[in-house]
Structure formats: structure tokens, C-alpha cells
Amino acid sequence: MSTTMRAAVCVSAGDPEMLQIRELPIPAVREGWSLVQVKGIGLNRSELRTRQGHSPSVKFPRVLGIECVGIVAASTDPHIPDGATVAAVMGEMGREYDGGYAEYVLLPNELLMPITTTLPWDILAALPETYLTAQGSLGTLELAANDRLLIRGGTSSVGMAATSIAAGHGVETAATTRRLDKTHALKAADHVLVDDGTSLAADLHAIWPEGPDYVLDLIGTSTAVESLHLVRRGGTVCMGGTLSGWLIPDFEPIAMIPSGTKLTAFHSDNLKGSTAVLQRIVREVEAGVYRPDVDRVFRLDDIAKAHHYMENNEATGKVVVLP
């Protein structure tokens, strides 16, 4: 085995060209950490914001990437042998230590989720962060069959995953997109709404006069207060994404949350220990119950192009990179 690997290093905060392909030493295995040969990487907007300089704790240069799938190349965990297929998400990968934008990554054993699957790498790479976040958000809402769910940010990768999961469990869904040319991608939703800032409330109430029972808001801080007024009185809004940023300016809970309506959240930090959930998701995908939407596959050499593509909101679904 070679002693070096190719990796996309973010050399400094800035534009996508700050992601540069470098030859680095393959990380040395140490106690409690195992080496994984990366076979697929799902891109996430949090990596985009980190690259832009909005993650103060991240020091550059850094190999980004908060998730990956691959094969264990050198294990220090007796329960996860060499050659096992694994996925990994979060746990400060790509932030406190180098992440998945590389041919190899050294990861804490507690982060590794061994998976049995026949899925190709590009499909498997689209699942961990996206589907676990969607599943976790829907679980936070405690949805049941025939409930009415509005998904804001429906053409994001998590939005499309959530629509697929909800539809598979008999939930009536409405999904939004800001762009008319992306409505065709929301075929799993029962209702598709264009959220152009003019008529969402009217269009939604034409479908559900009292409003939806639940709102999964993936746009985030810029729409949170509006979502609290779109959901039916007594319903619940879950903040499951941050497409528009992390902070709600001038947020006054008593004035802005209608009486009886609930606001909750799901964060990817809660994904640790999700092996059984991810395995079930993989089985559902293999069975055709869930239909993951891979928008485009890039190669590691084209990581800057992939970030431009993501930053320009061109994707409808998940963007994947194969080393």
C-alpha cells in the first residue's frame, strides 16, 4: 500500500478555489482510531459555510468533509474487522480533525457504523447525513399515517429524503421550492408549492384550510417565524436545516410563537450511535421503499466545481463525490 494519498485541502477560508488537491501522508493508525479507505462522500452545506470562514473553531489548512462511506483499511476495533463497509457522520470530522475529502480518513471507532449493503457507492454515499437527519427530524415530530406535513426546502437533499420517508409511511406531504423549474423533482410529494415570497400561505390553506399538522423547516432562520404561523394552532415546527444561516435575528419567543404551537429542532450531532437506523434506511432503499435523489456525482479532482455547484443552488437532491 502506498504511504501517501490525495486529499482536497481547504488551505484558507474563501471561495471554492481554496479547496486544493494535495498529496498527503496516509494517517497513521492509533489506539481508538481506525483507517478507512473512502469510497464516497456526500457534500453538505455546512462544509460550504466552513470553507467560507463561518466556523470559528475550524483551523486551516483542513481536509473538510463531515461524512463518508468506505472500507475499513486498518481497524483497532475488534468488532469492526478490516474490509468492513462503514459509514461515518459528524463527530467533529472535517472540523476538529481531517474529514472525508480524501482517499483515506482516520476516524474514532465510536463514529464508525458498519453496514451490510449491495448499494453502489454513489447511492450509499448519499444516505448517511441526509437520510439520518431526515429520519431524525421526522422522528422528533412523531408523525403518524395520515398526518399532514409541510416540508420547506423540499428540493434540498434532506427535504427530498424527508419527503420520500414520509410518503413511505403514509403521511400526506406538501413540499416547497423557490424555483418553478425544480417542481418536477418533488414527485414524491402529494402537493408541490412554489415558495416565491408571495402566496405560500394562501396556496397552503387552499389545500389544508387549518394548516398542516407539522412543518419541517429546512430553510431555517429566515423562515422560522413564518413557519410558526403556517402550522395549525397547536401544531409543531421542527427546525431541521440551516440553508439560510444559524441565527434568528431579534427573536422574541412570546411574541412570535402562537399560543399552543410548538417549536423544536433536530441536529446532526444526535446521529452518533445510529447504526441500526442507517441499516434500516439502507434496507428500505434496497427494497425501493425510499428513493434517494443523487443529483450529480463529481470526482475529487473537481471538488471546487462541486462547491461552486452547491453554492449556486444548482442541485436538486444530493451532491456526491467519489475519490
N, C-alpha and C positions, 0 to 999 in steps of 0.2 A: 504494500500500500504506500502511496506517495505520502510525504511528510508535509505537503502544502495543499492548499485548497483555494478556490476562487470564492470571493465574497464581495457583496456590494456594501461598501463602507460609506456611511454618511460622514464626510470629512468636516462639515461645519453646518450650522443652521443656514437655510437658504432655499433656493429653488431646486427643482429636481436634479439639476446637474451636479448638486453636491453629493449625489449618490454615484460613487465611482467604483469600478471593478478593480479589486486589488488581489494580489497573491499573498495569502497569509499562512502562517503555520497552522496545521490542524491542531485544535486544542488538545492538551494532554489530559487524560482521564485522571480524576482524583476521587477520593472516597466520598460517596454520597451523590456523585455526578456520573452520568453516562454519556457516551458519544453517540450521536445519531447522524446517519447519512441522510441528508434532506432530499426528499423526492418531490415535494410540492409545498408551496407557500401561498396562503391566502392573504391578499392585501387588505388593509384596514385603514380607515380614515384617521385613526389615532396615530398611525405611523406618519401620515401626511402632516399632521399638526406637530408631531415631534420633530420631523425634518424641518418644518418652518420655524422652529425655535420656541414653540409654545409649551414645552415640557421642561420646566426649570431644573428638575432633578437630573436630567439626562446630560451626560458629558460627552463631548465629541473629541475624537472620532468614535463612532459607534456603528456596529452592524445592527440595523434595525430588524424588526420582524417579531410580532407578538404571538405568532402561531406558525406551526409547520406540521407536516406529516413526513414519515420516513421509516427507515430501518435501523434498528439498534446495531451499531458497529462495534461497540465495546461497552459492555454492561458491568456495573458494580452492584446491581440489584439481583439477588438470586431468583426473584420472582419474575423477572423480565429478561429472558435469555438473549444473547446475540442473535440477530436475524429476525427478531420480533418486529412486526409492524406496529408503530406507535403514532400517536398524535400528542401535541403539546400546545397549551394555550396559556397566555398571561404569565403570572408569577414573576413579573419584572423582566422577562426575557425581552431583549431588544431595547431595554431601558437601563437597568442597573448592570446588566451583563449582555454580551453579544447574543443576538437573536437569529431568526431563521433565514435571513437574506444571504445564505451561504450554502456551500456544498456539504458542510458538516457543522453541527452545533453541539456544544456541551451543555447539558441540561441537568438540573437537580432531579433525582429519581422520583421525588414526590410529584413532579409535573408530568411524568410520562403516563400516557393512557394506552395500554396495549389493546389493539383492535384486531379482530378477525374479519376479513372482508375480501371480496372479489372485485371491488370497485377499482377503476383506473385511478391513477394518482391525481389527475386534474379534478375529478369529481370528489375524491376523498379530501383533497386539499381545500375544497370549497365548504366543507361541513363544520369543522370544529368550532371556531369562534362564532360563525354566523348562525348555525343551527342550534348550538348550545345557548347562545344569547336569546334567540327567538323562543326556544323551548322554555328557558328560564323566565323570560318576560311573561309568556302566556301562563306559565305555572303560577307566577306571582298574582296574576289576575284571577286564577282559579276558575277558568272558563268551563262551561258545560255545553253539551249539544244544544243547538237552537238559540244560544245566546247571540247577541248582536255586537259585532266588534268592528270598530273603525281603526284602520292602520294608516297612520300618517307617515309619509316617506315610503310608500309602498314599493317603489322601484329600486330602493336600496337593497343590498344583499340580504340584510336582516329582515326587511319588510317582505321580500318575496319568500323567504324561508318561513316567516310567521304566517303568511297567507296560505302557504302550502300545508303547514302543520294544522292550522285552524280548520281549513277546509277538510282535511283528513279526519277530523274529529266532529264534523257536523255542525260547526259554528258558522253562522251567517256573517259574511265579511264584506266590508266596503274598504277599498284601498285607494289612496290618493297619489297623484303625481302632479308635479308642477308643469309638466310638458305634455301637450296633446300627442306628440309623436311617440310617446312612450306608453300610451294607454294599452296598446296591443300586448304589451308584456305582462299585463296583470290578468291573464286569462284564468288564473286560479281563483280570483275574487268573484263574489256574486255581483258586486256593484263596483264600478270604477268612476272616480270623481276627479276632475281636474281642479287642483288647488292653486288657482292663479291670483288669489287675494281678493276676489270679487264676490263669489256666490257660494262658497263651500257650505255655509250654514243652511242656506235655502235649499241647495241641492240635497244635502244630507237629510233635512227634515221632510223633504218630499218622499224620501224612502222610509225613514223612521221618524214619524212626527214628534215623538218624545225624545228622540236622540238615541244613540247607541247605548248599550249597557256598559260597554268598556271602550276605552281608547288606548291603543298602543302608539305612543308618540315617539317616533324615531328621529324627527326633525330636531326636537329638543327645546332649547331655551327660548327661541324666538316664537314658538307656537304653544308653549306650555299653558299659558293663561287662557288662550283661546280654546284649547282642548278642554279645559275645565268647564267651559261654558257650552261646549258642544255635546258633552256626555249628558245623559239623562240625569236629573236630580237624584242624588243617591248613588250614582254610578261611580266607576273608578277609572282614573287615568294613570297609566304606567309610563314613566319615562324610561325608555329602553335604548335610547340613542342620543348622540350629540352632534348630529350633522351640522347644526348651526352654532355650536360652541358649548361651553360648560356652565356659564353663569346666567341667571335670570336677573336682569337689571331692575332695581327698585321693586323687588318682590315683596308684597305685603300680604301674607297668607290670609289673615282675617278678612281683608277687603277683597281679595282676588279668588279665594276658593269658595264656591257656593256652599251654603249650609248643607251638610249631609253628604256632599260629594267628597270623594277620597282621592288623594294623590300619593302614589307610591313609585318605586323605581326598582330597576334591576341593573346590576353592574357586573361586568365580566370578571371582576375579582372573585365572584362567587362560583366560578366554574371549576375550581380545584376539586378533585375527587369526583369528577363527572364521568368516569369511565363507563359505568353501566348505562348512563343516559346516552352517551355518544354511541355505544354499541347498539342500543335500541334504535337510534336515529339511522345508523348505517343499515341495519336490517330493514327498516321501513323504506329507505331509498332503494335498496336492492330489490324489494318487493314491488316497487312502483307506487307506494302509498304517498311518499314525498317525492317531489320532482325538483331537485336543486337546479338553480339557474346559473350556469357559468357563462358570463358574458364574453370574456376574452381570456386567452392564455398567452402570456408573454414568456420569453426566456430571460434568464438572469442578466444577460448582456444588455437587455432592453429595459432594465429596471427604471431608468429615468423616464423613458417613454411611458411606462406603465403608470408612473406617478403623475405625469402630465395628463394622461387619460383620466385618472381618478380625480385629479384636481379640477379638471374642466367639466366634471359631472357627465361624462360621456357614457359611463357604464350603466347598464340595466341588469342588475344582478352582481355576481361575484367576479372579481378580477383575480386571476391565479397566475403564479409564476412557477415555472419548472426549471430547476437548476440544470 
